[in-house]
Structure formats: structure tokens, C-alpha cells
Amino acid sequence: MSRTARSRAALAVALLLPFPAALSAQASPASATTQPARAGLVEGRITTPAGAPLADVLVLLQAAGGPPRGAMTDDAGRYAIRGVPEGPYTLVARRVGLGEQRRALTVGAGATRLDLALAEEAAVVAPVVVSATRETQRRAEASATIDVLDGAEVRLARAAHPAQVLKRVPGVYVSQLSGEGHSMAIRQPITTKPMYLYLEDGIPTRATGFFNHNALYEVNIPQSGGIEVLKGPGTALYGSDAIGGVVNVLTRPAPAAPSVEIATEGGGYGYGRMLASGGTTRGRDGVRADLNLTRMDGWRDRNAYDRQSATVRWDHFGDDGLTIRTTVTGTRVDQNDAIAQDSAQFATRDPLNRSPLAFRTVNALRAATTIERQTEHASWSVAPYARHNVLDLLPNWQLTFDPQRWSTRSTSYGLLAKVRRDVAPLKARVIAGADLDLSPGSFVADSLRLFRSGSGVTLRYDSAQATRTVYDYDVTYRQASPYVQAELAPTARLRVDAGARYDWMSYDYTTNLAPTQVGRWRVPESTTRTYTRLSPKVGVTYEASKALGLFASWRAGFRAPSQGQLFTQGTTANTVDLAPVKVASSEMGVRGQLGRRVLYQASAYDMTIRDDILTFTRPDGLREARNAGTTRHRGVEASVGAMLLPTLKLDASWSVSAQRYVTYAPTSAISYAGLDIEQAPTQLGNALLSWSPRVLKGGRLAAEWSHTGSYVAGYALDAQSRPTTPRTYGGHDVLHLHANAQLTHRIELFGRVLNVTDRNYAELAGFTFNDRVQPYQYTPGAPRTVYAGLRYNWTR
């Protein structure tokens, strides 16, 4: 079968996968899992004391000893929690800035209705998370650091780029590259390496072997239901790529009644966006569809991008406690990439794009069906999925030393299976499961002849012509990873968890070119590579009181080399024998809630990475990847949310880190041991001050400050290419303003100003020793940009 035929078949399978579950449909605002045969419905409406509907109120049902079940109210203030087992419960309704309501109720086999009114009151809300155990739990029970951006906060940010909302998470730095491209730093330097696991509703957006550091632009973040960031190596439940952290983007459930929402927005440099969403719930079924159309010309010459994303989520709640959720997501991104600037261009904010020929075109299609049944003391779930990814690009960062055009295709068929059992003694819980993945793919790289115009600082790469194919191979990635995790509570306040994950991963590689071990594009022979690893973890939490909770954990993990690192050999002597990256991380922290006004979390971590795959740039500009030794990453992260007044809220975060080479010797004569790792900011900070006066009718005015500390951009080298003096980037501070107001109950006006002071700063700074004239290279941040828009919401 040809590659084109395989791609078409994969698209058909991905689209057809959900429809065996089409006897079901999508979720209402209930994010709860459902339960046994005799199950009831809890529904109602949340309003102000004057009767105005309240959206984005968290409604939780809590039974003694059981996991919470919850829903978010829609724009009409309605909520519905389906599949609730009969029995007594406590219902809790809360939202930041409003007084909490608690009511006892008994759920029967039919419908139970409870309407509530929440008065304005200075209050903060402790989050509920799903990423630590793949089941709903209070964050206070997690032995690892988890940060949450709830759906209301994400949507209110109106982020034009993932960086504009994720930088609010302590210790997270997202650099804003061309279009919606990005690189990430979570307890790691700013990197494009596969150090993070990106999920949508708990399902990886890509196969391990086909990691894309820009993976967040394949997810519809502006219309998501929230983002959870699990710091450090994944728990026993997550495998390869989950070294720096896990980023889980949640989709939104359906509204309780028919509703349509349309938002249009315009901004500087040709920015335009239309977000449309609609859905309804009828009986036991609900559906939501989201559409994201975005374009921007870019502030630099010929640096435009276009994006189209669509998500459909469809859930069904059965009589026997079974839930079925089907999600289909498709994204297309077409953008021109801009090469980094030298010092002169950066200083003058020259809009010239020296690489207008650089581009990337992304097509991503995912489909998943999650079938789950949860009883009072047990649950099971299976989630078959399919993915199809196409990435065509001409990398701008390769133009100066080895220009190539790449084409990567992969198709995935996978299954996530999990069972949980609660055991009464010691309130124990056992979670066991397995992740399976089969991902055939291909890679083609063509060497290019460049056509230039201008010279010096005006040099521009205008076009290119392929001269020869330097890589052409097929590769199939396979994975089978069982895991088990056990939790117990020796006392009412103390919880202990331990687990292990065994990963088996394999690459079956076949080259379509003649193997060669000479020249600058060495081609490995066809081969198979297999990696296995057992990764244990242990953790403990102690909830001394609501105001003080302690947690600590030790976690191990590993990352198999990606197919690109293994089989695009370049000039490196041997890449197919690259070893996996191993990591061990310990952390401890405190979290809690001080009264109803302050929510806080702080943690300290110490992570060691062995056999890290690092790239050494030779004096001739060519790059070589190799297992290069050991690195150590230590830091402290803290966040606080405080209601200063009933209408004034402060959310702030700060982190300090030290990241160094322990051993790194790219040659026998060169050592980086003891030196700071490049592009690892020493400090990161963010503060968001929000004022919500009554005159804005539920709107707010907000000022946001973002701080990036100094870091080593690179090292000056002596005649033997040994590092001598570190060259640093001094960091930057950027200020943003946000505003929104309800003109009517259906129309909202919103706007924001990014980089209010028009600060000239670098999203990323590097130091290239082989460029003796202009060694500093900067990816410039955007100038001051103004955005404004309108949102219309209709609900029956």
C-alpha cells in the first residue's frame, strides 16, 4: 500500500472509530463518572440572590469515602450530574469570589432537583484534579506537584498563543516562536527535546517516537475546559516523554440546554479569530462542537499563519452506570517561520524576516472513545483511539548549516485500559492498567540549494530547490506498558502511594536509501531497536488541617530516543545505539487554604538525568547527538491565590532553579562539567491582579506581570572549542492588561493589550560560537499589540 493510500485509510479509521459508541452521546456539564444500575440524576440552577444565572460554578457531590462527582454550570446557571448511586450526599457549590453553599440531600432512582443562590464573598476554591491518578481527586491528596488552570480562566485569557496562559503556572516557561510554535521549560531548560507528555483528556496527542515540541498548537486550547500540569516525571501511570512534566488539556462537556456561543476578535498585525461553540443535552445524551479559526500576518515580514481547529465531544450516560465519551479533534496549521535575529536586528527591532521560505504545515486528526463504568468501590475503563499526524516543514534553524525540507507522517492505533478497586481496610485503593500503541510512520528529508538576496544584515533566504533526498525511511513504533499503583491511608490524615510502570518499546526501521557511513548524511542500515524499563514511584501526603498539607515523592522515569534521533544520523558516528534517558526526581512541598481567602502551594525538587541526549555543535556548524552524561536540575516553586477584597483577587507564582551539567564531555578534550546549562532561566514569575466591580456585570479589569530571569545563552570557546566565558541574557519583565464587560446578558465586550510598555525582549536567546561576527541570536518578542472582540451567547 502506498503512503498516500495508508494516510487515507488512517483518516477513515480515525473518523469511523467513534461511531460504535454512537448509540451514546456527549457529556452535559457533568464531568462526573457514572455509577451502578439504580442511578439517579441531580440537577438544578445556580443564581445570584437577585436571580441572575451564574456560569462556571463548580458543583460537587461528595459521599463518605467515595470520589467526588461534579459538574460546572453553563451560561444559564444550570448543572446536571447523572448516574449518581442512590444514597446520602453532600452537595457543594462554589466559585472564586462567591460564598460557598453546602446542602445535604438524598439521591433516589429518579431526578433530584436542588437550586441554590450564591452571594458575593471573598473566597478561593481548592482545585479538583484528574491527572495524578486518571480519576477525580482533590489536589490535596496528590503526592506530586499539580497546577491547574480551570476552563473559565483559560477562556477568559483569550490567549492568542499557549504561552499567554501557561506562563501563569509556577516554573513553566513557554517561548512564543513563529505563529503558534513554541518551546517549553518545565524543570528543564527551554528546549525542543521530547521531555514532556502532552495529553488531551488523558490520551497522548502523539506517539512517543514522533514527538513534536510544538504539540500544543495541535490542541484547541482557547476553547478547552481547563489545563492540568503535573510537574516532574510522570507517576507510574505515565511513561516515556513524561520527564519534565505532563500537560493534560481537558475538553469541555455539553451545556445542559441548547446554546450557541460566537466570539470574534481582531488585533494588531493582521490578527483575526472566530471561536464558535454550540451544543445541548437531551435525556442521557449531550453533544458539544467547537470551532477555532485564527489567522495573523505577524509583526515580522512574511511571517503569517493560519489555523483551523474543530472538536466534537459526545457522551452518553447509561442505566447500568456505564458512560461512553467520544471525542474527535482536527487541526490544521499553516505558517511561515522566521529565523532568529542577530544583535543588530534585535536592537533596532528590524521586522525583516531573513527566512521567508521557511514554513511548517501541520495536519492532526485524533479520535477516541472512552468507555467507563464506576461503582461505589470499583471502576474500569477502556479507551481505544486513533491518530493521524502530518508535518511538512523547512526548518529555519537549519538554513545556515544544513538546509533541508522534512516530511513526517505517522498513524496511531492505541488502547488505554485501567481498573480500580477500593479495599475497606486502611482505605486502600489499587489502580492497574496498560497502555498499548502501534504507530507506523515515515520520514523523508531533502537537502536544499538556497537562493539568497542581499548581504550582511540584509541577507535573506528567498527560495530553495531540492538537490537530493538524504533520508527516506519507514518506521513503526510499538509500545506495551502495564502499570500498577496502590494507595492506602494508615490514618485519616496520612496517605501513602506506591507504584511501578514497565515500558516495552520497539522501533522497526527500514531505509529506502542505500545505507552509508560516510559524508554528512550517514544512513543507518535497516534495523530494529527495543527498549525496556521499570520505573517505580513512592509518595506520601499528610493533611494536618485544611490550612496545612504536606506531600513528598520520589519518582523514576525514562525516555526512549525518538525515531528522528535514532535514524537521522547526520555526521554522528552512531545514533542507532543511543541509550534511553533516565531520570530520578525527589520533591517535597506544602499546600493548603488559609480561611476562605488564600490558597497556596510550594514545592522543592531535585532531579538528576542520566544519559541525556545532547547535541554538540562542531566548529564547522554541523551538529552531533549523543548520550552525553548527567545533568542536575533543582528548584523551588510557589503559587498563591488570594481574595484581597470581595472584588479584588491576586494570583501570583514564583520559581527559582539551578540547572547544571554534572558530566558532559562531547570530546575527550572538551568538558562542560559544573557549568550552567544553556537557556535555563534562573527565575520565573507571574502575577495577575483582577478587579471585578459590579458595574462590569460579571466582567473584570486585570493587570498581569510576567518575569523571566537571566540565563546563560551560550559559552565563548577557545581555539580548541572548549567553553570559557558564559554569555548571558539578562531576562525581561513584560506587562499586559485585560478587560471584559457584559453589555447585555448575551453580549460581552473584551480586549487586552500585550506588552503594554512596548518592551524589546527575547522569547529565546542563544549564543552561536561558530558565528564570530554576530554570535548572539535572538527570537524577538512581539511589540505592543492591542486586541478587541465581542462574544454573543444564546441559551434557551
C-alpha positions in Angstrom: 0.0 0.0 0.0 1.4 3.5 -0.9 1.9 6.1 1.7 -1.0 8.2 0.3 -3.3 5.2 0.5 -2.2 4.4 4.0 -2.8 8.0 5.0 -6.3 7.9 3.6 -7.1 4.7 5.3 -5.9 6.1 8.6 -8.1 9.1 8.2 -11.1 6.8 7.5 -10.3 4.6 10.5 -9.9 7.7 12.8 -13.2 9.1 11.7 -15.1 5.9 12.0 -13.6 4.8 15.3 -16.1 6.8 17.5 -19.3 5.6 15.9 -19.6 2.2 17.5 -20.2 4.4 20.5 -22.7 6.5 18.6 -25.5 4.7 20.4 -24.2 7.1 23.0 -23.6 10.8 23.0 -21.8 13.5 24.9 -21.5 15.0 28.3 -23.6 17.6 29.8 -21.9 19.9 32.2 -21.3 17.0 34.4 -17.7 16.0 34.4 -18.6 13.1 36.8 -18.3 9.5 36.0 -21.4 7.5 36.5 -22.3 4.5 38.6 -24.4 1.4 39.2 -27.7 0.1 37.8 -30.0 2.1 40.1 -28.6 5.5 39.4 -30.2 8.9 39.9 -29.9 12.4 38.4 -29.1 15.6 40.4 -29.8 18.8 38.6 -30.6 22.4 39.3 -29.7 26.0 38.8 -27.2 28.3 40.5 -28.0 32.1 40.6 -27.2 35.2 42.4 -29.6 36.2 45.3 -31.3 38.5 42.7 -31.9 35.6 40.4 -29.2 36.2 37.7 -27.6 33.0 36.4 -24.1 32.1 37.5 -21.8 30.3 35.0 -18.7 28.3 35.8 -19.8 27.4 39.3 -18.2 24.1 40.5 -20.9 21.8 41.8 -19.6 18.7 43.7 -21.4 15.7 45.2 -19.4 14.0 47.9 -20.3 10.7 49.6 -18.5 9.4 52.6 -15.4 7.5 51.4 -16.1 7.9 47.7 -14.6 10.1 45.0 -16.3 13.4 44.3 -18.5 13.8 41.3 -19.0 17.1 39.8 -20.3 19.5 37.1 -19.8 23.1 36.0 -22.8 25.3 35.5 -23.4 26.6 31.9 -24.1 30.2 30.9 -27.7 29.8 32.1 -26.5 28.6 35.5 -27.7 25.0 35.0 -26.0 21.9 36.1 -26.7 18.2 35.9 -24.9 15.2 37.5 -26.0 11.9 36.1 -25.5 8.3 37.1 -25.4 9.0 40.8 -25.9 5.9 43.0 -28.8 6.1 45.4 -27.9 7.3 48.9 -27.0 10.3 51.1 -24.6 13.0 49.7 -23.3 16.5 50.5 -23.7 18.9 47.6 -21.1 21.8 47.5 -21.4 24.7 45.1 -18.6 27.2 44.9 -16.8 29.7 42.6 -14.0 32.1 43.2 -15.4 35.3 44.7 -18.7 33.8 45.8 -19.8 32.3 49.1 -19.8 28.5 49.2 -23.1 26.6 49.7 -23.3 23.1 51.2 -26.5 21.1 51.3 -27.2 17.5 52.4 -29.5 15.6 50.1 -30.6 12.0 49.4 -30.5 10.8 45.8 -33.1 8.4 44.6 -33.6 6.4 41.4 -35.2 9.4 39.7 -34.4 13.1 39.4 -33.4 15.2 42.4 -33.5 19.0 42.0 -31.6 21.5 44.0 -31.4 25.2 43.2 -29.0 27.5 45.0 -28.1 31.1 45.3 -24.5 32.2 45.9 -23.8 35.6 47.4 -20.8 37.6 46.6 -18.0 36.9 49.1 -14.2 36.9 49.1 -13.4 33.2 48.6 -11.0 31.0 46.7 -11.5 27.4 45.6 -9.2 24.4 46.1 -8.9 22.6 42.8 -10.1 19.1 41.9 -7.7 17.2 39.5 -7.7 14.1 37.4 -4.1 13.8 36.1 -2.4 12.3 39.2 -4.4 9.1 39.2 -6.5 9.3 36.0 -9.5 9.7 38.3 -11.1 12.6 40.0 -9.5 13.5 43.3 -8.7 16.5 45.5 -5.3 18.1 44.7 -4.6 17.8 48.5 -4.4 14.0 48.0 -1.7 14.1 45.3 1.9 13.4 46.4 3.2 15.3 43.4 3.0 19.0 42.3 0.0 19.6 40.1 -1.1 23.1 39.0 -4.5 23.8 37.5 -5.8 26.4 35.1 -9.6 26.0 35.1 -11.6 26.3 32.0 -13.1 29.7 32.9 -9.6 31.1 33.4 -8.3 29.7 30.1 -11.2 31.1 28.1 -11.1 34.5 29.9 -7.4 34.8 29.0 -8.4 34.9 25.2 -4.8 33.6 24.6 -3.6 34.0 21.1 -0.7 31.7 22.0 -0.4 28.9 24.6 2.4 31.0 26.3 -0.1 33.7 27.2 -1.9 31.4 29.7 0.6 28.7 30.6 3.2 31.2 31.9 0.8 31.6 34.9 1.8 28.2 36.1 4.8 28.4 38.5 8.0 27.1 37.0 6.6 26.9 33.5 8.1 28.9 30.6 6.7 28.7 27.1 8.6 30.6 24.4 6.4 32.1 21.7 8.1 31.2 18.4 6.7 31.9 14.9 2.9 31.6 14.7 1.7 29.3 17.4 5.0 27.4 17.6 6.7 27.1 20.9 9.4 25.5 23.0 8.9 24.6 26.7 10.7 24.7 30.0 9.3 22.8 33.0 12.1 21.9 35.4 14.2 21.8 32.3 16.0 24.3 30.1 14.0 25.9 27.3 14.1 23.0 24.9 12.6 21.4 21.8 13.6 17.9 23.0 11.0 15.3 23.9 10.8 15.9 27.6 7.1 16.4 28.0 4.0 14.4 27.6 1.0 16.2 26.0 -2.4 14.8 26.6 -6.0 15.6 25.6 -8.5 14.2 28.1 -5.7 11.9 29.3 -4.8 10.5 25.8 -1.4 11.3 24.3 -1.7 13.6 21.3 1.2 11.9 19.6 3.1 8.6 19.8 6.4 8.7 21.8 8.5 8.1 18.7 7.0 11.0 16.8 7.2 13.8 19.4 6.6 17.3 18.3 7.7 20.1 20.6 5.0 22.3 19.1 2.3 19.8 20.0 0.2 22.4 21.9 -0.8 24.0 18.6 -2.4 20.7 17.7 -4.8 21.1 20.7 -7.7 23.6 20.8 -6.6 25.4 24.0 -8.7 28.6 23.8 -11.9 26.5 23.9 -10.7 23.9 26.4 -12.3 23.0 29.7 -9.0 23.5 31.6 -5.4 22.6 31.7 -3.5 20.5 34.4 0.3 20.5 34.6 1.9 17.6 36.5 5.5 18.6 37.3 8.5 16.3 37.0 8.5 12.6 35.9 5.0 11.2 35.3 3.6 9.0 38.0 3.5 5.2 37.4 0.5 5.9 35.2 2.6 7.8 32.5 5.6 6.6 30.5 8.2 7.9 28.1 8.3 11.6 27.4 6.9 12.4 30.9 10.2 13.6 32.3 9.9 17.3 32.7 6.1 17.1 33.1 2.7 16.1 31.8 0.3 18.7 30.3 -3.3 17.5 30.1 -5.8 19.7 28.2 -9.4 18.9 29.0 -12.2 19.2 26.5 -15.5 20.9 27.5 -18.7 19.0 28.2 -22.0 19.9 26.6 -24.3 22.6 28.0 -27.4 21.5 29.9 -29.7 23.1 27.4 -29.4 24.3 23.7 -26.9 27.1 23.5 -24.7 28.8 20.9 -21.7 31.0 21.5 -19.8 33.0 18.9 -16.8 35.3 19.6 -15.0 37.4 17.0 -11.8 39.2 17.7 -9.3 41.4 15.9 -5.9 42.8 16.7 -2.7 44.3 15.6 -0.5 42.8 12.7 -3.5 41.3 10.9 -4.7 39.2 13.8 -8.2 37.8 13.5 -10.0 35.0 15.3 -13.5 33.5 15.3 -14.5 31.0 18.0 -17.8 29.2 17.8 -19.3 26.7 20.1 -22.7 25.1 20.5 -24.4 22.1 21.9 -27.2 20.7 24.0 -28.1 17.8 26.3 -31.2 15.7 25.8 -32.0 12.9 28.2 -28.9 10.9 28.8 -27.0 12.3 25.8 -25.2 15.5 25.2 -23.0 16.9 22.5 -20.8 20.0 22.0 -19.0 21.2 18.9 -16.2 23.8 18.9 -14.6 25.7 16.0 -11.5 27.8 16.1 -10.5 29.9 13.0 -7.4 32.0 13.6 -5.0 34.0 11.3 -2.3 36.6 11.7 0.1 38.4 9.4 2.8 38.7 12.1 4.8 41.7 13.0 7.8 40.4 11.1 7.9 40.4 7.3 6.2 37.3 5.7 5.6 35.6 9.0 1.9 34.8 8.7 0.0 31.8 10.0 -3.5 30.3 9.6 -5.1 27.8 11.9 -8.4 25.8 11.8 -9.4 23.6 14.6 -12.6 21.7 15.4 -13.6 19.5 18.3 -16.7 17.4 18.7 -17.4 15.7 22.1 -20.3 13.3 22.5 -21.2 11.5 25.8 -23.8 9.0 26.9 -24.9 8.1 30.5 -26.4 4.6 30.6 -28.8 3.0 33.1 -26.2 0.5 34.2 -23.7 3.0 35.3 -21.8 3.0 32.0 -20.6 6.2 30.4 -19.3 6.5 26.9 -17.4 9.6 25.7 -16.3 10.1 22.1 -14.1 13.0 21.1 -12.9 13.9 17.6 -10.4 16.7 17.2 -8.9 18.0 14.0 -6.4 20.8 13.5 -4.6 22.3 10.5 -1.8 24.9 10.9 -0.1 26.6 8.0 2.6 29.1 9.0 5.8 30.8 7.8 8.7 30.6 10.2 11.2 33.4 10.9 14.9 32.8 11.6 16.4 34.2 14.8 17.8 37.7 14.6 21.4 38.9 15.2 22.2 41.6 17.8 21.9 44.5 15.4 18.5 43.4 14.1 17.3 42.7 17.6 18.4 46.1 19.0 16.6 48.0 16.2 13.5 45.7 16.1 14.1 45.1 12.5 11.0 43.4 11.0 13.0 41.8 8.2 12.4 38.1 8.1 15.6 36.6 6.7 13.9 33.2 6.1 10.6 33.8 4.2 11.0 30.4 2.6 10.8 28.6 6.0 7.4 27.0 6.7 5.6 24.3 8.5 2.3 22.7 7.6 0.5 20.6 10.3 -2.4 18.3 9.9 -3.6 16.5 13.1 -6.6 14.3 13.5 -7.5 12.4 16.6 -10.5 10.2 17.6 -11.0 8.5 20.9 -13.8 6.7 22.6 -13.7 6.2 26.4 -16.0 3.5 27.9 -16.1 3.6 31.6 -18.1 2.1 34.5 -17.7 3.2 38.0 -19.4 1.7 41.1 -19.0 2.9 44.7 -15.8 0.8 45.3 -14.5 0.0 41.8 -14.2 1.2 38.3 -12.9 0.1 34.9 -12.3 1.9 31.6 -11.1 1.2 28.1 -10.2 3.9 25.6 -9.4 2.9 22.0 -8.0 5.8 19.9 -6.6 6.6 16.5 -4.4 9.5 15.5 -3.1 10.7 12.1 -0.3 13.3 12.0 1.3 15.0 9.1 4.1 17.5 9.5 5.8 19.2 6.5 8.4 21.8 7.2 11.5 23.6 6.2 13.3 24.3 9.5 14.6 27.9 9.7 17.2 27.0 12.3 19.0 24.7 9.7 19.3 27.2 7.0 22.8 28.4 8.0 24.5 25.0 8.1 22.4 22.2 6.6 19.2 23.3 4.8 16.7 20.5 4.5 13.0 20.0 3.8 11.3 17.4 6.0 8.1 15.4 5.7 6.9 13.2 8.6 3.8 11.1 8.7 2.5 8.8 11.4 -0.7 6.9 12.1 -1.5 5.5 15.6 -3.9 2.9 16.9 -3.9 2.5 20.6 -5.7 1.5 23.7 -5.7 2.7 27.3 -7.1 0.2 29.8 -7.5 0.7 33.5 -9.2 -0.9 36.6 -9.5 0.4 40.1 -10.6 -1.4 43.3 -11.1 0.1 46.7 -10.4 -2.1 49.7 -12.0 -1.1 53.0 -9.0 -1.9 55.3 -6.8 1.2 55.6 -9.0 2.8 52.9 -6.7 1.2 50.3 -7.0 1.6 46.6 -5.3 -0.3 43.7 -5.2 1.0 40.2 -3.8 -1.2 37.4 -3.8 -0.8 33.7 -1.9 -1.0 30.4 -1.2 1.4 27.5 -0.8 -0.1 24.0 0.3 1.8 20.9 1.0 0.9 17.3 2.3 3.8 15.2 3.6 3.2 11.7 5.1 6.2 10.1 7.6 7.6 7.6 10.2 10.3 7.2 11.7 12.0 4.1 14.4 14.7 4.2 15.6 16.6 1.0 18.8 18.6 1.0 18.2 22.0 -0.4 20.1 24.5 -2.6 19.2 28.0 -1.3 18.7 31.2 -3.3 19.6 34.3 -1.5 19.3 38.1 -1.9 21.0 40.9 -0.1 24.1 40.6 2.1 25.2 41.1 5.7 22.3 42.0 7.9 20.0 42.3 4.9 20.8 38.7 3.7 17.6 36.8 3.0 16.8 33.2 2.1 14.1 33.7 -0.6 13.6 30.2 -2.1 15.1 26.8 -2.3 15.4 23.9 -4.7 15.7 20.2 -3.6 19.0 18.7 -4.7 18.9 15.2 -3.3 17.0 13.0 -0.9 19.2 12.4 2.1 16.8 10.4 4.3 13.8 8.2 3.3 12.6 5.6 5.7 9.6 3.8 7.2 9.5 3.2 10.9 6.9 1.5 13.1 6.7 2.3 16.8 5.2 -0.2 19.2 4.5 0.1 22.9 3.1 -2.1 25.6 3.2 -0.7 29.1 1.5 -2.3 32.1 1.4 -0.4 35.4 0.1 -0.7 38.9 -0.4 1.9 41.7 -1.5 1.3 45.3 -2.8 3.8 47.8 -3.6 3.4 51.5 -4.5 5.6 54.4 -3.0 4.3 57.7 -4.7 7.2 59.5 -7.4 9.7 58.5 -4.8 12.3 57.6 -2.0 10.2 56.2 -2.0 8.7 52.7 0.8 6.6 51.1 1.0 5.7 47.4 3.5 3.5 45.6 3.6 2.1 42.1 5.6 0.9 39.1 5.4 1.0 35.3 7.1 -1.3 32.9 7.6 0.1 29.5 8.4 -2.0 26.4 9.0 0.0 23.3 10.2 -1.0 19.9 11.2 0.6 16.5 11.1 -1.4 13.3 13.1 0.8 10.9 13.5 0.2 7.1 15.6 2.6 5.0 14.5 3.2 1.4 18.0 4.6 0.5 21.3 2.7 0.4 23.0 2.6 3.8 26.2 4.6 4.1 28.6 5.6 6.9 30.5 8.4 5.1 29.7 12.0 4.4 27.5 14.5 6.3 24.2 12.4 5.8 25.0 9.0 7.1 22.2 6.5 6.6 21.9 3.6 9.1 21.1 0.1 7.9 17.6 -1.3 8.4 17.2 -2.5 12.0 15.0 -3.0 15.0 15.6 -1.3 18.3 13.9 -2.3 21.6 13.8 -0.6 24.9 12.5 -1.8 28.3 12.4 -0.1 31.7 10.8 -0.5 35.1 10.0 2.9 36.6 9.0 2.9 40.3 7.5 5.7 42.4 6.5 6.3 46.0 4.7 9.2 47.6 3.1 10.4 50.8 0.7 13.2 51.8 -0.3 14.3 55.3 -3.2 16.7 55.7 -2.6 18.2 59.1 -5.5 20.6 58.6 -7.3 22.4 55.8 -4.7 25.1 56.2 -1.6 22.8 56.0 -1.0 19.8 53.9 2.4 18.2 53.4 3.5 16.0 50.5 6.6 14.3 49.2 7.5 11.8 46.5 10.3 10.0 44.7 9.8 9.1 41.1 11.8 7.5 38.4 11.3 7.7 34.7 12.9 7.3 31.3 12.6 8.4 27.7 13.3 6.3 24.7 15.1 8.1 21.9 12.8 9.4 19.2 12.8 8.0 15.7 14.4 11.2 14.5 17.3 11.0 17.0 17.9 7.3 16.1 17.7 7.2 12.3 18.6 10.7 11.0 22.3 10.1 11.8 23.9 13.1 10.2 27.7 13.1 10.9 27.4 11.3 14.2 29.4 8.1 14.3 26.5 6.1 15.7 22.9 7.1 16.6 21.0 3.8 16.4 22.7 2.7 19.7 21.6 5.8 21.6 20.6 4.8 25.1 17.4 5.9 26.8 17.4 8.9 29.0 16.9 8.0 32.7 15.6 10.3 35.4 15.2 10.2 39.2 13.4 13.0 40.9 12.5 13.8 44.6 10.3 16.6 45.8 8.5 17.8 48.9 6.1 20.5 49.4 3.3 22.2 51.3 -0.2 23.3 50.2 -3.3 24.5 51.9 -6.1 27.1 52.3 -6.0 29.9 54.8 -9.5 30.6 55.8 -11.6 31.4 52.7 -9.3 34.0 51.2 -5.9 32.4 50.5 -4.9 29.2 48.6 -1.2 28.3 48.4 1.2 25.7 47.2 5.0 25.5 47.4 7.4 22.7 46.5 11.2 22.0 46.2 12.6 19.4 43.8 15.9 17.7 42.9 16.1 15.9 39.6 19.0 14.0 38.1 19.0 13.0 34.4 21.5 10.4 33.2 22.4 9.6 29.6 20.8 12.8 28.5 20.8 13.1 24.7 22.5 16.4 24.0 23.5 18.0 20.7 27.1 19.2 20.3 27.7 21.9 17.6 31.1 21.4 16.0 33.3 24.3 14.8 32.1 23.6 11.2 28.5 24.2 12.3 27.3 20.6 12.0 25.5 19.0 14.9 26.0 15.7 16.6 23.6 14.0 19.0 24.9 11.6 21.7 24.3 10.4 25.2 26.4 13.0 26.9 26.5 12.3 30.6 24.5 13.6 33.6 22.6 16.8 34.3 21.1 18.0 37.6 18.0 20.2 38.0 17.0 21.8 41.3 14.5 24.4 42.2 11.7 25.9 44.3 8.2 26.7 43.0 5.4 28.6 44.8 2.0 29.9 44.0 -0.7 31.8 45.8 -4.3 32.8 45.1 -5.7 35.5 47.4 -9.0 37.3 47.6 -7.8 40.7 48.8 -11.3 42.1 48.7 -14.7 40.7 47.5 -13.9 42.2 44.1 -10.1 42.1 44.1 -8.1 38.9 43.5 -4.4 38.3 43.2 -2.9 35.1 41.6 0.9 35.0 41.8 3.7 32.5 41.2 7.4 32.4 41.5 10.2 29.8 40.9 13.9 29.7 41.3 16.1 27.0 39.7 19.7 25.9 39.2 20.4 23.6 36.3 23.9 22.3 35.7 26.0 19.8 33.8 27.3 17.2 36.2 29.3 15.4 33.5 29.2 16.4 29.8 32.2 15.7 27.6 31.4 15.9 23.8 35.0 15.0 23.1 37.9 13.8 25.2 39.4 17.3 25.3 36.2 19.2 26.0 34.2 19.2 29.3 31.2 21.2 30.4 31.1 19.6 33.9 30.0 22.0 36.6 28.7 24.6 34.2 25.2 26.0 34.0 23.0 24.5 31.2 22.2 27.0 28.5 18.8 28.6 28.2 17.7 27.7 31.7 16.1 30.8 33.3 17.1 31.2 36.9 13.8 32.8 37.9 10.3 32.8 36.6 7.4 34.9 38.0 3.9 35.9 37.2 1.3 38.0 38.9 -2.3 38.6 37.9 -4.4 41.2 39.7 -8.1 41.1 38.8 -10.7 43.6 39.8 -14.4 42.8 39.2 -16.6 45.8 40.0 -20.3 45.4 39.8 -20.6 47.9 37.1 -18.9 45.4 34.7 -21.8 43.0 35.4 -19.6 39.9 35.9 -16.6 41.3 33.9 -13.2 42.3 35.1 -10.2 44.5 34.7 -6.8 42.8 35.1 -3.1 43.6 35.0 -0.6 40.8 34.5 3.1 41.0 35.1 5.4 38.3 33.7 9.1 37.9 34.7 11.8 35.9 33.0 15.2 35.9 34.8 18.6 35.8 33.4 20.2 32.7 31.9 23.3 31.5 30.0 22.7 31.9 26.3 25.9 30.0 25.4 29.6 29.9 26.0 32.5 31.6 24.4 35.0 28.9 23.2 38.7 28.9 22.9 40.7 27.7 19.8 40.1 24.1 20.8 36.3 24.7 21.2 36.4 24.4 24.9 33.9 26.5 26.9 35.4 29.6 28.6 33.2 32.6 29.4 29.4 32.2 29.8 27.4 34.7 27.6 24.2 35.6 29.4 20.8 37.0 28.5 19.7 39.4 31.2 16.0 38.5 31.3 13.0 40.7 31.0 9.7 41.9 32.5 6.5 42.3 30.5 3.2 43.9 31.4 -0.2 43.0 30.0 -3.7 44.4 30.5 -7.0 42.5 30.2 -10.7 43.7 30.3 -14.1 42.4 29.7 -17.7 43.6 30.4 -21.2 42.3 29.9 -23.0 44.8 27.7 -26.2 42.7 28.0 -26.9 39.3 29.4 -26.0 37.9 25.9 -23.2 40.2 24.6 -19.7 40.6 26.1 -17.1 43.1 25.1 -13.5 42.1 25.7 -10.0 43.3 25.0 -6.4 43.1 26.0 -3.1 44.9 25.5 0.0 42.7 25.4 3.4 44.2 26.2 1.9 47.5 27.4 5.3 49.2 27.7 6.4 48.0 24.3 9.4 46.3 25.9 12.1 44.9 23.5 12.7 41.4 24.8 13.7 38.0 23.6 11.5 34.9 23.8 14.7 32.9 23.4 18.3 34.0 23.3 21.2 31.8 22.1 24.9 32.2 21.6 26.4 30.6 18.5 30.1 30.3 18.8 30.7 29.5 15.1 29.3 32.9 14.1 32.3 35.0 15.0 30.7 38.3 13.8 27.3 38.2 15.4 27.3 35.3 17.9 24.2 36.2 19.8 20.9 35.0 18.2 17.5 36.3 19.4 14.0 35.2 18.9 12.3 38.6 19.5 9.1 39.0 21.5 6.2 40.8 19.9 5.9 44.6 20.2 2.9 46.1 22.0 -0.3 44.6 20.5 -3.9 45.5 21.0 -6.8 43.1 20.7 -10.6 43.6 21.0 -13.6 41.5 20.4 -17.3 40.7 21.0 -18.9 37.5 22.3 -22.5 36.6 21.7 -24.1 33.8 23.8 -27.6 32.4 23.3 -29.1 29.9 25.6 -32.7 28.6 25.6 
